[in-house]
């Protein structure tokens, strides 16, 4: 199953989760693709703008096919970035580029920008993009105080748009915490929404995909902490490297 990854906010760990999931599936023998429809905060290299999110994915596994449709330099909402750079985001181009990825990969992970209601273009939000591509969403949440509200709001916004929610992954979870709010958040989210928590990733320090051993460590972390079989609807005889 192809999936769309969104977050309860910006900076919650979507790209790390995306890269980890793609690398795990690639290591299991699937041809993986990661599609970033719109990248804000693109960086300039060799005279062109590139997507740092996709650069990170490729630093973890260079065999993963990656593609972005629009790279914007301004680190703001895509719709505003497009205006600032005098560019129009065409929905049809997003659809065509996604279909290209789907035709050339076994599975495609599409990573949104910001949260599910972040504006991509005029009257077109991340939620609308996921709906247009007919993809279920995986929500990445942080385990801080307030995450129950943010996660439930994201789930409701997705469902109100007619989008299936595959599950929730909590990232940067402080293992062994005594904070009752953090410890009970995953259970409460499932209880109140009916949506499964498919994974709880421990705290991931700022990582450089080019650092020796990082790719293997991330793959191992994802395999041991996210229900890959449930997420991608596949059967894996043995989840270990």
C-alpha positions as CSV (number, residue, x, y, z in Angstrom):
1,X,0.0,0.0,0.0
2,X,1.2,3.5,-0.9
3,X,1.0,6.0,1.9
4,X,1.0,9.7,2.6
5,X,2.9,11.0,5.6
6,X,1.7,14.1,7.4
7,X,2.4,15.5,10.8
8,X,0.6,17.3,13.7
9,X,2.9,20.2,13.0
10,X,6.1,21.1,11.2
11,X,9.4,19.7,12.6
12,X,7.8,16.6,14.2
13,X,10.0,14.1,12.4
14,X,8.2,13.3,9.2
15,X,11.3,13.1,7.1
16,X,13.2,10.8,9.5
17,X,10.1,8.5,9.6
18,X,9.8,8.7,5.8
19,X,13.5,7.9,5.3
20,X,13.4,5.1,7.8
21,X,10.3,3.4,6.4
22,X,11.6,3.7,2.8
23,X,15.0,2.3,3.8
24,X,13.5,-0.7,5.6
25,X,11.2,-1.6,2.7
26,X,14.1,-1.2,0.3
27,X,16.2,-3.5,2.4
28,X,13.4,-6.1,2.3
29,X,13.7,-6.1,-1.5
30,X,11.0,-3.6,-2.6
31,X,11.8,-0.8,-5.0
32,X,10.9,2.2,-3.0
33,X,10.0,5.7,-4.1
34,X,9.7,8.9,-2.0
35,X,7.8,11.7,-3.5
36,X,7.9,15.2,-2.0
37,X,5.3,17.2,-4.0
38,X,6.4,20.6,-2.7
39,X,9.5,21.5,-0.7
40,X,9.8,24.7,1.1
41,X,13.2,25.7,2.4
42,X,15.0,24.2,-0.5
43,X,18.8,24.7,-0.6
44,X,20.9,25.7,-3.5
45,X,23.6,23.4,-4.8
46,X,25.5,23.7,-8.1
47,X,23.2,26.5,-9.2
48,X,19.9,24.7,-8.6
49,X,17.5,24.3,-5.8
50,X,17.3,20.8,-4.2
51,X,15.0,19.3,-1.6
52,X,16.9,18.7,1.7
53,X,14.3,16.2,2.7
54,X,15.0,14.0,-0.3
55,X,18.7,14.6,0.1
56,X,18.4,13.1,3.5
57,X,16.4,10.1,2.2
58,X,19.1,9.4,-0.4
59,X,21.9,9.7,2.2
60,X,20.2,6.9,4.1
61,X,19.8,4.8,0.9
62,X,20.8,6.1,-2.5
63,X,18.8,3.3,-4.3
64,X,15.5,4.9,-3.2
65,X,13.9,6.7,-6.1
66,X,13.1,10.3,-5.1
67,X,11.3,13.1,-6.8
68,X,9.9,16.6,-6.0
69,X,7.7,18.7,-8.2
70,X,8.3,22.2,-6.8
71,X,11.3,23.5,-4.8
72,X,10.9,26.8,-3.1
73,X,13.7,28.6,-1.3
74,X,11.5,30.4,1.3
75,X,10.9,28.3,4.5
76,X,7.2,29.1,4.6
77,X,3.9,27.5,3.6
78,X,4.1,26.3,0.0
79,X,1.3,28.5,-1.2
80,X,3.1,31.6,0.2
81,X,6.5,30.4,-1.1
82,X,5.0,30.1,-4.6
83,X,3.7,33.7,-4.5
84,X,7.0,35.0,-3.2
85,X,8.8,33.2,-6.1
86,X,6.2,34.1,-8.7
87,X,5.4,30.5,-9.4
88,X,2.1,28.7,-9.7
89,X,1.6,25.2,-8.2
90,X,-0.3,23.1,-10.8
91,X,-2.3,20.3,-9.3
92,X,-2.1,18.3,-12.6
93,X,1.7,18.3,-12.4
94,X,1.5,16.9,-8.9
95,X,-0.7,14.1,-10.1
96,X,1.4,13.3,-13.1
97,X,4.6,13.2,-11.1
98,X,3.1,11.0,-8.5
99,X,1.8,8.6,-11.2
100,X,5.4,8.5,-12.6
101,X,6.7,7.4,-9.2
102,X,3.9,4.8,-8.7
103,X,4.6,3.2,-12.1
104,X,8.3,2.9,-11.4
105,X,8.2,1.7,-7.8
106,X,6.7,-1.1,-5.7
107,X,5.7,1.3,-3.0
108,X,5.7,5.1,-2.9
109,X,5.8,7.2,0.3
110,X,4.5,10.7,-0.3
111,X,5.6,13.3,2.3
112,X,3.5,16.4,2.8
113,X,4.6,19.8,4.0
114,X,3.9,20.9,7.5
115,X,0.5,19.7,8.8
116,X,-2.6,18.4,7.1
117,X,-4.2,21.8,6.7
118,X,-1.1,23.5,5.4
119,X,-1.9,25.4,2.2
120,X,-0.2,24.0,-0.9
121,X,-1.8,26.3,-3.4
122,X,-4.8,28.6,-3.5
123,X,-7.8,26.8,-2.0
124,X,-5.7,23.6,-2.0
125,X,-4.3,22.1,1.3
126,X,-2.2,19.1,2.1
127,X,-5.5,17.3,2.9
128,X,-6.7,18.0,-0.6
129,X,-3.5,16.7,-2.1
130,X,-3.7,13.4,-0.2
131,X,-7.3,13.1,-1.3
132,X,-6.4,13.8,-4.9
133,X,-3.8,11.1,-4.9
134,X,-6.2,8.8,-3.2
135,X,-3.7,7.9,-0.4
136,X,-4.3,7.0,3.3
137,X,-2.3,9.1,5.7
138,X,0.1,8.1,8.4
139,X,0.3,10.9,11.1
140,X,3.6,11.6,12.8
141,X,3.1,13.2,16.2
142,X,5.4,14.5,18.9
143,X,4.9,13.2,22.5
144,X,4.8,16.6,24.2
145,X,2.1,17.9,26.4
146,X,-0.8,18.9,24.1
147,X,-0.1,16.2,21.6
148,X,-3.5,14.5,22.3
149,X,-5.3,17.6,21.1
150,X,-3.0,18.1,18.1
151,X,-3.2,14.5,17.0
152,X,-7.0,14.2,17.4
153,X,-7.5,17.5,15.5
154,X,-5.3,16.1,12.7
155,X,-7.2,12.8,12.6
156,X,-10.5,14.7,12.5
157,X,-9.3,17.0,9.7
158,X,-8.2,14.0,7.7
159,X,-11.4,12.1,8.2
160,X,-13.5,15.2,7.5
161,X,-11.8,15.3,4.1
162,X,-12.7,11.7,3.4
163,X,-9.2,10.4,3.9
164,X,-8.4,7.1,5.5
165,X,-6.0,7.3,8.5
166,X,-3.7,4.3,8.5
167,X,-2.3,5.1,12.0
168,X,-0.2,7.3,14.1
169,X,3.6,7.2,14.9
170,X,5.0,9.1,17.8
171,X,8.5,10.3,17.2
172,X,11.3,11.4,19.6
173,X,9.6,9.5,22.4
174,X,11.6,9.8,25.6
175,X,12.0,6.1,26.6
176,X,11.6,5.5,30.3
177,X,9.9,8.8,31.0
178,X,7.9,9.3,34.2
179,X,5.8,12.0,32.6
180,X,2.3,10.7,32.9
181,X,1.0,12.9,30.1
182,X,3.6,11.5,27.7
183,X,3.2,7.9,28.9
184,X,-0.6,7.9,28.4
185,X,-0.8,9.9,25.2
186,X,-0.7,7.0,22.7
187,X,-3.3,5.0,24.5
188,X,-5.6,8.0,24.9
189,X,-5.3,8.9,21.2
190,X,-6.4,5.4,20.2
191,X,-9.1,5.3,22.8
192,X,-10.7,8.6,21.7
193,X,-10.2,8.2,17.9
194,X,-10.2,4.5,17.2
195,X,-7.0,5.0,15.2
196,X,-4.1,2.6,15.9
197,X,-0.7,3.8,17.1
198,X,1.5,1.9,14.8
199,X,4.8,3.0,16.3
200,X,6.7,4.8,19.0
201,X,10.1,5.9,17.9
202,X,12.6,6.7,20.6
203,X,14.4,10.1,20.7
204,X,16.5,10.5,17.5
205,X,19.3,12.9,17.8
206,X,20.2,15.2,14.9
207,X,21.5,12.7,12.5
208,X,23.7,12.9,9.4
209,X,22.9,10.2,6.9
210,X,26.5,10.2,5.7
211,X,27.8,9.3,9.2
212,X,28.9,5.6,9.3
213,X,26.4,3.3,10.7
214,X,23.5,5.8,10.8
215,X,21.5,4.1,8.0
216,X,21.7,0.7,9.7
217,X,20.8,2.2,13.0
218,X,17.7,4.0,11.6
219,X,16.6,0.8,9.8
220,X,16.9,-1.2,12.9
221,X,15.0,1.4,14.9
222,X,12.1,1.5,12.5
223,X,11.9,-2.3,12.2
224,X,11.8,-2.7,15.9
225,X,9.4,0.2,16.7
226,X,6.9,0.5,13.8
227,X,4.4,-2.1,12.6
228,X,5.6,-2.3,9.0
229,X,3.3,-5.2,8.1
230,X,0.2,-3.4,9.2
231,X,1.2,-0.1,7.6
232,X,2.1,-1.4,4.1
233,X,-0.4,-4.4,4.3
234,X,2.3,-6.9,3.5
235,X,3.4,-10.2,5.1
236,X,7.0,-10.4,6.2
237,X,8.3,-13.8,7.5
238,X,10.9,-12.3,9.8
239,X,11.3,-8.7,10.7
240,X,15.0,-8.6,11.5
241,X,18.2,-7.8,9.7
